[in-house]
């Protein structure tokens, strides 16, 4: 199996070298297995990568090619997706059920990913079967190229905090609850890098400055991050350099990633790093330790309190997060050289989430359509023109106003190079978090109540942050501008994983009639074939 895999990788590299160019390659081999874990003191069945929980970090530089051979030793199909990695012209590698056939038990698949024109902090996660509640997630750092200026001095260290709520119940039990139409209970706790209370120590040198990258990899709750006695300077959000505001705490909603700078300029001792749940009646809290290297005193005093139910403070903070217009991004030109606010959107799409009961079971929906996974990945069905898998327009571009819902393999049509406005409207009492694969978009506005055309008067058309995951507050709206410059089949989903699992997602088909590799890469030679695409061939070598 290994020798054939190596031969396949060599052949693949010969093939893709003309497409991805001479940028460096980074190779990984991952074994996906079950393993016993005890993150909250209770034995659970976790999903490990190379025996690690969480999985190994990925470090890359802008435009690097990442080759990851994944061997599935689980008893069920498995996929990995790459949150925030845009997969330019290459939705084949996105690792979700609409684009990629699952890796069968005992088989392997090699992902070929290029972090084209990207920098920043992202993460990967398992996308099928509620596996996300069992592990197999990890950090992705994409560094700037050496000659590209970065708008802050090089930190003296770089730390990852993969934070998320956690259940003591095994993932397959949670999955059965959802499939039975029941809501999940409140999570049991919060983890930092796979460990519970006091399970991580981050050692710093007095007077030095460190970068902390925080990702919310949980399945149910927003989080708040803070460090006892210290402030933090925000520098990056999901690949965008930001205005460097100072915060004492930071809300990190489901699926989001942030980078902050923290200077060790306090008395030499140990300090609490605190992460707690946001907008929950029962507050879940966990801690890690910020340890000064010359400290002779452990943590002391009360754990610093954080915000809990207050929405106004979170909304205010969200509005202060803005793009640094003079800083370079992945390229040397300033981020502000793209004047998104001067472009008139061609159309407006309004997406409203809802929680209908369908056939006597709890489901979740977008504009009334509750997504049902296809028997064949949508991207393969589209490429091979297989009828009956999906229909364009099976989800409306605005809500109908009714309270009901229907089951549908929902795909929305869009055209390559369209520039559109999307409004996320939330009439429910819970906060929402939305992700769009393949893209980074401008968060131009958010506010309470019903969005109207008059709401555009409040838009930030100058320095809105660009990101791939955005929150929508209860009974509120969030508006984004997005340039559809990436051809493919892209997942638009809730980052609340129970809602995603039960239908709050759909696919956006960004289409061009062109067959040029300049617009979209062909299917990979090693693409798995399943469902109605079984037995098909991608293309000659």
C-alpha positions as semicolon CSV with decimal commas, in nm:
position;residue;x (nm);y (nm);z (nm)
1;X;0,000;0,000;0,000
2;X;0,281;0,241;0,092
3;X;0,491;0,174;-0,222
4;X;0,194;0,223;-0,451
5;X;0,110;0,544;-0,264
6;X;0,464;0,678;-0,315
7;X;0,451;0,597;-0,687
8;X;0,113;0,768;-0,713
9;X;0,244;1,080;-0,540
10;X;0,541;1,099;-0,777
11;X;0,310;1,071;-1,078
12;X;0,078;1,331;-0,931
13;X;0,362;1,574;-0,879
14;X;0,476;1,532;-1,237
15;X;0,123;1,611;-1,345
16;X;0,059;1,909;-1,122
17;X;0,403;2,069;-1,154
18;X;0,290;2,251;-1,463
19;X;-0,018;2,376;-1,279
20;X;0,125;2,468;-0,937
21;X;0,466;2,577;-1,066
22;X;0,796;2,560;-0,883
23;X;0,676;2,656;-0,536
24;X;0,805;2,435;-0,254
25;X;0,635;2,109;-0,159
26;X;0,569;1,994;0,196
27;X;0,485;1,627;0,250
28;X;0,281;1,469;0,527
29;X;0,162;1,115;0,592
30;X;-0,127;1,086;0,834
31;X;-0,268;0,771;0,992
32;X;-0,625;0,817;1,115
33;X;-0,705;0,585;1,407
34;X;-0,929;0,554;1,709
35;X;-0,764;0,599;2,047
36;X;-0,848;0,642;2,412
37;X;-0,846;1,004;2,530
38;X;-0,925;1,161;2,870
39;X;-0,963;1,537;2,801
40;X;-1,216;1,594;3,082
41;X;-1,103;1,307;3,302
42;X;-1,338;1,054;3,145
43;X;-1,225;0,784;2,902
44;X;-1,356;0,848;2,551
45;X;-1,304;0,718;2,202
46;X;-1,110;0,989;2,022
47;X;-0,994;1,016;1,662
48;X;-0,618;1,054;1,641
49;X;-0,378;1,158;1,366
50;X;-0,047;0,976;1,396
51;X;-0,145;0,901;1,755
52;X;-0,188;1,271;1,837
53;X;-0,488;1,453;1,980
54;X;-0,520;1,721;1,851
55;X;-0,350;1,640;1,522
56;X;-0,012;1,770;1,402
57;X;0,035;2,135;1,304
58;X;0,086;2,230;0,941
59;X;0,337;2,506;0,874
60;X;0,362;2,652;0,525
61;X;0,462;2,969;0,340
62;X;0,244;3,155;0,091
63;X;0,202;2,955;-0,232
64;X;0,352;2,636;-0,087
65;X;0,212;2,304;-0,207
66;X;0,098;2,073;0,073
67;X;0,081;1,702;-0,006
68;X;-0,102;1,504;0,263
69;X;-0,149;1,130;0,227
70;X;-0,431;1,025;0,459
71;X;-0,470;0,659;0,559
72;X;-0,810;0,581;0,709
73;X;-0,789;0,310;0,976
74;X;-1,135;0,387;1,116
75;X;-1,433;0,157;1,068
76;X;-1,624;0,423;0,876
77;X;-1,560;0,669;0,590
78;X;-1,358;0,979;0,670
79;X;-1,278;1,321;0,522
80;X;-1,071;1,621;0,629
81;X;-1,157;1,978;0,534
82;X;-0,938;2,288;0,558
83;X;-1,115;2,578;0,727
84;X;-1,016;2,907;0,562
85;X;-0,781;2,757;0,301
86;X;-0,928;2,885;-0,024
87;X;-0,832;2,598;-0,257
88;X;-0,797;2,842;-0,546
89;X;-0,954;2,695;-0,862
90;X;-0,953;2,359;-0,685
91;X;-1,270;2,280;-0,489
92;X;-1,191;1,913;-0,560
93;X;-0,965;1,921;-0,254
94;X;-1,204;2,092;-0,012
95;X;-1,279;1,769;0,173
96;X;-1,656;1,802;0,224
97;X;-1,933;1,569;0,107
98;X;-2,032;1,798;-0,180
99;X;-1,687;1,793;-0,340
100;X;-1,498;1,481;-0,237
101;X;-1,577;1,111;-0,203
102;X;-1,515;0,989;0,153
103;X;-1,204;0,781;0,215
104;X;-1,332;0,425;0,276
105;X;-1,212;0,227;0,578
106;X;-0,871;0,078;0,513
107;X;-0,803;0,305;0,214
108;X;-0,604;0,621;0,157
109;X;-0,632;0,944;-0,035
110;X;-0,369;1,209;-0,104
111;X;-0,476;1,573;-0,079
112;X;-0,284;1,815;-0,301
113;X;-0,335;2,167;-0,169
114;X;-0,175;2,498;-0,255
115;X;-0,205;2,789;-0,011
116;X;-0,219;3,025;-0,304
117;X;-0,196;3,395;-0,216
118;X;-0,274;3,336;0,151
119;X;-0,121;3,411;0,487
120;X;-0,253;3,368;0,837
121;X;-0,412;3,134;1,087
122;X;-0,645;2,850;0,992
123;X;-0,723;2,495;1,098
124;X;-0,833;2,159;0,960
125;X;-1,107;1,930;1,090
126;X;-1,297;1,609;1,003
127;X;-1,610;1,697;0,808
128;X;-1,820;1,376;0,819
129;X;-2,036;1,188;1,068
130;X;-1,995;1,430;1,359
131;X;-1,628;1,323;1,382
132;X;-1,545;1,682;1,477
133;X;-1,668;1,603;1,830
134;X;-1,402;1,329;1,855
135;X;-1,083;1,507;1,744
136;X;-0,876;1,491;1,423
137;X;-0,846;1,870;1,411
138;X;-0,526;2,070;1,400
139;X;-0,367;2,407;1,328
140;X;-0,253;2,553;0,995
141;X;-0,006;2,842;0,993
142;X;0,071;3,013;0,664
143;X;0,371;3,244;0,693
144;X;0,449;3,542;0,473
145;X;0,724;3,506;0,215
146;X;1,059;3,649;0,330
147;X;1,049;3,962;0,114
148;X;0,688;4,055;0,196
149;X;0,670;4,317;0,473
150;X;0,472;4,226;0,784
151;X;0,313;4,512;0,987
152;X;0,466;4,415;1,323
153;X;0,810;4,310;1,450
154;X;0,882;3,937;1,445
155;X;0,745;3,792;1,770
156;X;0,976;3,608;2,008
157;X;0,750;3,304;1,996
158;X;0,436;3,172;1,832
159;X;0,171;2,974;2,022
160;X;-0,144;2,796;1,905
161;X;-0,459;2,767;2,112
162;X;-0,708;2,529;1,956
163;X;-1,003;2,598;2,185
164;X;-1,346;2,447;2,179
165;X;-1,637;2,316;2,380
166;X;-1,632;1,943;2,448
167;X;-1,869;1,657;2,531
168;X;-1,781;1,366;2,755
169;X;-2,023;1,164;2,543
170;X;-1,870;0,980;2,247
171;X;-1,933;1,133;1,906
172;X;-2,135;0,841;1,772
173;X;-2,382;0,873;2,061
174;X;-2,421;1,245;1,988
175;X;-2,473;1,158;1,623
176;X;-2,751;0,912;1,707
177;X;-2,923;1,175;1,920
178;X;-2,926;1,415;1,627
179;X;-3,046;1,153;1,382
180;X;-3,331;1,074;1,620
181;X;-3,442;1,437;1,594
182;X;-3,330;1,540;1,941
183;X;-3,131;1,846;2,045
184;X;-2,788;1,803;2,198
185;X;-2,739;1,890;2,564
186;X;-2,504;2,162;2,683
187;X;-2,137;2,068;2,633
188;X;-1,955;1,943;2,942
189;X;-1,651;2,168;2,927
190;X;-1,396;2,358;2,720
191;X;-1,059;2,233;2,597
192;X;-0,738;2,412;2,502
193;X;-0,520;2,203;2,271
194;X;-0,708;1,890;2,371
195;X;-0,669;1,938;2,747
196;X;-0,892;2,059;3,025
197;X;-0,836;2,284;3,328
198;X;-0,472;2,386;3,375
199;X;-0,355;2,134;3,116
200;X;-0,130;2,367;2,914
201;X;0,159;2,592;3,009
202;X;0,301;2,860;2,779
203;X;0,645;2,978;2,890
204;X;0,754;3,333;2,808
205;X;1,066;3,542;2,868
206;X;1,023;3,871;3,057
207;X;0,999;4,169;2,823
208;X;0,946;3,957;2,514
209;X;0,642;3,965;2,285
210;X;0,458;3,654;2,168
211;X;0,199;3,574;1,907
212;X;-0,102;3,374;2,022
213;X;-0,323;3,222;1,750
214;X;-0,668;3,128;1,879
215;X;-0,913;2,912;1,682
216;X;-1,257;2,807;1,799
217;X;-1,270;2,443;1,686
218;X;-1,575;2,358;1,898
219;X;-1,917;2,241;1,787
220;X;-2,167;2,448;1,986
221;X;-2,055;2,766;2,166
222;X;-1,887;3,100;2,116
223;X;-1,585;3,160;2,340
224;X;-1,411;3,449;2,511
225;X;-1,030;3,460;2,544
226;X;-0,833;3,663;2,800
227;X;-0,507;3,658;2,997
228;X;-0,494;3,764;3,360
229;X;-0,332;4,108;3,400
230;X;-0,235;4,138;3,033
231;X;-0,373;4,313;2,728
232;X;-0,353;4,183;2,373
233;X;-0,296;4,354;2,040
234;X;-0,501;4,214;1,753
235;X;-0,291;4,169;1,437
236;X;-0,460;3,916;1,209
237;X;-0,800;3,760;1,143
238;X;-0,821;3,455;0,914
239;X;-0,557;3,582;0,673
240;X;-0,618;3,957;0,698
241;X;-0,387;4,194;0,882
242;X;-0,599;4,415;1,104
243;X;-0,588;4,757;1,262
244;X;-0,387;4,687;1,577
245;X;-0,641;4,760;1,848
246;X;-0,580;4,668;2,212
247;X;-0,824;4,438;2,392
248;X;-0,852;4,292;2,739
249;X;-1,063;4,003;2,610
250;X;-1,167;3,877;2,268
251;X;-1,479;3,693;2,152
252;X;-1,401;3,403;1,919
253;X;-1,710;3,256;1,760
254;X;-1,746;2,906;1,619
255;X;-1,504;2,843;1,334
256;X;-1,317;3,172;1,372
257;X;-0,942;3,232;1,409
258;X;-0,753;3,533;1,548
259;X;-0,390;3,632;1,611
260;X;-0,288;3,862;1,895
261;X;0,043;3,989;2,033
262;X;0,099;3,965;2,408
263;X;0,399;4,124;2,581
264;X;0,535;3,966;2,899
265;X;0,571;4,300;3,081
266;X;0,420;4,217;3,421
267;X;0,567;4,099;3,749
268;X;0,744;3,763;3,707
269;X;0,491;3,500;3,816
270;X;0,233;3,270;3,660
271;X;-0,093;3,405;3,518
272;X;-0,421;3,248;3,415
273;X;-0,506;3,215;3,047
274;X;-0,884;3,186;3,050
275;X;-1,131;3,070;2,787
276;X;-1,501;3,063;2,874
277;X;-1,826;3,013;2,690
278;X;-2,020;3,311;2,562
279;X;-2,401;3,355;2,559
280;X;-2,469;3,046;2,770
281;X;-2,669;3,043;3,095
282;X;-2,421;2,803;3,252
283;X;-2,073;2,937;3,185
284;X;-1,812;2,680;3,085
285;X;-1,457;2,781;3,176
286;X;-1,111;2,637;3,131
287;X;-0,762;2,769;3,198
288;X;-0,404;2,740;3,088
289;X;-0,094;2,895;3,245
290;X;0,116;3,185;3,118
291;X;0,448;3,107;3,289
292;X;0,725;3,366;3,313
293;X;1,056;3,187;3,282
294;X;1,189;3,351;3,600
295;X;0,867;3,297;3,794
296;X;0,882;3,152;4,145
297;X;0,515;3,209;4,214
298;X;0,221;3,012;4,080
299;X;-0,110;3,151;3,966
300;X;-0,296;3,346;4,232
301;X;-0,605;3,554;4,282
302;X;-0,946;3,499;4,127
303;X;-0,979;3,389;3,767
304;X;-1,056;3,704;3,569
305;X;-1,421;3,732;3,482
306;X;-1,526;3,761;3,123
307;X;-1,840;3,876;2,945
308;X;-2,123;3,623;2,945
309;X;-2,469;3,708;2,807
310;X;-2,413;4,070;2,704
311;X;-2,461;4,095;2,327
312;X;-2,404;4,469;2,295
313;X;-2,040;4,448;2,405
314;X;-1,972;4,169;2,157
315;X;-2,135;4,361;1,873
316;X;-1,937;4,671;1,965
317;X;-1,612;4,473;1,965
318;X;-1,693;4,314;1,629
319;X;-1,736;4,657;1,474
320;X;-1,392;4,767;1,596
321;X;-1,217;4,485;1,406
322;X;-1,103;4,647;1,083
323;X;-0,860;4,586;0,801
324;X;-0,515;4,743;0,803
325;X;-0,522;4,928;0,471
326;X;-0,151;5,008;0,454
327;X;-0,020;4,663;0,544
328;X;0,075;4,406;0,285
329;X;-0,111;4,080;0,270
330;X;0,030;3,777;0,090
331;X;0,154;4,010;-0,185
332;X;0,359;4,328;-0,144
333;X;0,078;4,564;-0,246
334;X;-0,123;4,715;0,041
335;X;-0,444;4,541;0,147
336;X;-0,627;4,870;0,093
337;X;-0,545;4,877;-0,278
338;X;-0,860;4,674;-0,344
339;X;-1,145;4,923;-0,307
340;X;-1,432;4,682;-0,240
341;X;-1,667;4,961;-0,135
342;X;-1,653;5,129;-0,477
343;X;-1,789;4,823;-0,657
344;X;-2,166;4,796;-0,691
345;X;-2,295;4,445;-0,619
346;X;-2,476;4,281;-0,910
347;X;-2,741;4,133;-0,680
348;X;-2,834;4,065;-0,319
349;X;-2,880;3,720;-0,166
350;X;-3,058;3,698;0,169
351;X;-2,999;3,382;0,376
352;X;-3,225;3,317;0,675
353;X;-3,160;3,031;0,915
354;X;-3,448;2,844;1,077
355;X;-3,518;2,539;1,292
356;X;-3,818;2,358;1,142
357;X;-3,953;2,018;1,239
358;X;-3,971;1,796;0,932
359;X;-4,128;1,450;0,940
360;X;-4,150;1,474;1,317
361;X;-3,781;1,546;1,369
362;X;-3,576;1,854;1,449
363;X;-3,399;1,989;1,140
364;X;-3,225;2,314;1,050
365;X;-3,262;2,502;0,724
366;X;-3,151;2,792;0,505
367;X;-3,437;2,976;0,334
368;X;-3,655;2,677;0,419
369;X;-3,426;2,419;0,254
370;X;-3,276;2,159;0,490
371;X;-2,973;2,005;0,322
372;X;-2,962;1,632;0,258
373;X;-2,626;1,484;0,160
374;X;-2,618;1,346;-0,197
375;X;-2,519;0,991;-0,288
376;X;-2,257;1,138;-0,522
377;X;-2,042;1,446;-0,455
378;X;-2,200;1,743;-0,627
379;X;-1,875;1,841;-0,792
380;X;-1,836;1,499;-0,954
381;X;-2,200;1,496;-1,063
382;X;-2,153;1,841;-1,218
383;X;-1,832;1,742;-1,397
384;X;-1,969;1,417;-1,539
385;X;-2,315;1,568;-1,602
386;X;-2,484;1,295;-1,398
387;X;-2,858;1,370;-1,383
388;X;-3,073;1,349;-1,074
389;X;-2,810;1,432;-0,811
390;X;-2,897;1,800;-0,770
391;X;-3,087;2,081;-0,933
392;X;-2,969;2,438;-0,960
393;X;-3,209;2,674;-0,791
394;X;-3,320;2,412;-0,540
395;X;-3,272;2,676;-0,271
396;X;-3,420;3,026;-0,312
397;X;-3,202;3,336;-0,292
398;X;-3,426;3,493;-0,028
399;X;-3,654;3,354;0,244
400;X;-4,020;3,300;0,167
401;X;-4,137;3,407;0,512
402;X;-4,294;3,078;0,608
403;X;-4,202;2,875;0,917
404;X;-4,186;2,536;0,749
405;X;-3,901;2,354;0,583
406;X;-3,833;2,081;0,331
407;X;-3,554;1,832;0,267
408;X;-3,335;1,914;-0,031
409;X;-2,988;1,865;-0,175
410;X;-2,969;2,241;-0,215
411;X;-2,741;2,409;-0,467
412;X;-2,750;2,779;-0,552
413;X;-2,630;2,906;-0,890
414;X;-2,375;3,186;-0,927
415;X;-2,148;3,310;-1,203
416;X;-1,772;3,346;-1,207
417;X;-1,660;3,705;-1,145
418;X;-1,995;3,814;-1,005
419;X;-1,972;4,066;-0,722
420;X;-2,258;4,012;-0,481
421;X;-2,400;4,118;-0,148
422;X;-2,506;3,846;0,096
423;X;-2,719;3,922;0,401
424;X;-2,739;3,666;0,680
425;X;-3,068;3,721;0,862
426;X;-3,113;3,554;1,201
427;X;-3,460;3,558;1,356
428;X;-3,373;3,297;1,617
429;X;-3,268;3,358;1,977
430;X;-2,926;3,194;1,939
431;X;-2,612;3,336;1,784
432;X;-2,517;3,198;1,442
433;X;-2,177;3,150;1,282
434;X;-2,147;3,115;0,903
435;X;-1,856;2,995;0,690
436;X;-1,809;3,012;0,312
437;X;-1,550;2,771;0,172
438;X;-1,318;2,891;-0,102
439;X;-1,349;3,257;-0,017
440;X;-1,267;3,551;0,200
441;X;-1,536;3,819;0,215
442;X;-1,576;4,172;0,348
443;X;-1,795;4,208;0,657
444;X;-1,956;4,541;0,571
445;X;-2,223;4,560;0,839
446;X;-2,407;4,399;1,129
447;X;-2,691;4,519;1,348
448;X;-3,007;4,412;1,526
449;X;-3,351;4,362;1,377
450;X;-3,459;4,321;1,016
451;X;-3,219;4,408;0,736
452;X;-3,360;4,655;0,483
453;X;-3,212;4,841;0,190
454;X;-3,181;5,137;0,425
455;X;-2,939;4,932;0,636
456;X;-2,674;4,997;0,371
457;X;-2,637;5,350;0,506
458;X;-2,451;5,196;0,803
459;X;-2,212;4,987;0,592
460;X;-1,837;5,016;0,632
461;X;-1,723;5,060;0,272
462;X;-1,362;5,152;0,352
463;X;-1,182;4,918;0,592
464;X;-1,409;4,624;0,672
465;X;-1,221;4,311;0,776
466;X;-1,194;4,033;0,522
467;X;-1,248;3,682;0,658
468;X;-1,415;3,344;0,586
469;X;-1,632;3,297;0,899
470;X;-1,868;3,554;1,050
471;X;-2,115;3,566;1,338
472;X;-2,476;3,680;1,326
473;X;-2,622;3,790;1,657
474;X;-2,968;3,679;1,776
475;X;-3,254;3,857;1,601
476;X;-3,001;4,047;1,395
477;X;-2,832;4,057;1,056
478;X;-2,481;4,058;0,910
479;X;-2,401;4,175;0,557
480;X;-2,099;4,085;0,345
481;X;-1,960;4,174;0,002
482;X;-1,795;3,891;-0,188
483;X;-1,620;3,874;-0,526
484;X;-1,690;3,534;-0,681
485;X;-1,344;3,490;-0,832
486;X;-1,298;3,121;-0,747
487;X;-1,473;2,870;-0,973
488;X;-1,602;2,557;-0,802
489;X;-1,864;2,399;-0,578
490;X;-1,837;2,573;-0,242
491;X;-1,993;2,486;0,092
492;X;-2,188;2,760;0,274
493;X;-2,254;2,626;0,622
494;X;-2,333;2,686;0,983
495;X;-2,033;2,635;1,212
496;X;-2,271;2,514;1,484
497;X;-2,209;2,150;1,406
498;X;-2,548;2,012;1,512
499;X;-2,714;2,266;1,285
500;X;-2,475;2,185;1,001
501;X;-2,532;1,812;1,048
502;X;-2,909;1,853;1,039
503;X;-2,928;2,070;0,730
504;X;-2,813;2,430;0,782
505;X;-2,584;2,434;0,483
506;X;-2,593;2,441;0,104
507;X;-2,353;2,462;-0,190
508;X;-2,279;2,764;-0,406
509;X;-2,193;2,661;-0,762
510;X;-1,966;2,930;-0,906
511;X;-1,976;2,854;-1,277
512;X;-1,786;2,943;-1,591
513;X;-1,824;2,790;-1,935
514;X;-1,447;2,814;-1,979
515;X;-1,246;2,493;-1,960
516;X;-0,916;2,674;-1,919
517;X;-0,684;2,576;-1,633
518;X;-0,653;2,949;-1,569
519;X;-1,008;2,941;-1,434
520;X;-1,038;2,595;-1,275
521;X;-0,815;2,292;-1,241
522;X;-0,937;1,958;-1,376
523;X;-1,031;1,681;-1,135
524;X;-0,726;1,524;-0,973
525;X;-0,600;1,204;-1,128
526;X;-0,633;1,028;-0,793
527;X;-0,991;1,145;-0,728
528;X;-1,197;0,879;-0,553
529;X;-1,510;0,770;-0,739
530;X;-1,825;0,686;-0,546
531;X;-2,202;0,681;-0,582
532;X;-2,320;0,731;-0,939
533;X;-1,968;0,834;-1,042
534;X;-1,826;0,492;-0,954
535;X;-1,629;0,345;-1,245
536;X;-1,579;0,681;-1,415
537;X;-1,235;0,809;-1,511
538;X;-1,120;1,162;-1,445
539;X;-0,893;1,211;-1,746
540;X;-0,596;1,052;-1,918
541;X;-0,256;1,109;-1,762
